[in-house]
């Protein structure tokens, strides 16, 4: 979808709703392809059932673990 948008001269934004770190981790994998990224839905959870990314200095940082890094 990003490549199709670029071919049409469009910008790309990636966002989320309230979701676990699993969804955020998947977003982190494609975030470098996007112009604007808003991936903070897991921060609204009292208990994240699948934590993965860490929130460091205002940025979601993907885990260094294999796959999406969610346990």
Phi, psi and omega in degrees: 000323179297315181296322177295317178297316179299320180298333178268003179077021182263153171277166183229131174239140177243128180221184181209172171252201175282116182208166182285174177299337178299312177294322179293320179299319177296320177295322179300329182293328181253356182305322180299342179277351189256157178277323181225137183226131177226089184238078181229013184299330180289340180287346179273353182275136175292324178219115181276116182289343181219067181293151180206284181294152175254148177263108185234119178051042177082010183231136173282123181248124181297148178292152176272001179287160180300157180064224178274354175072024181256134182248000000 
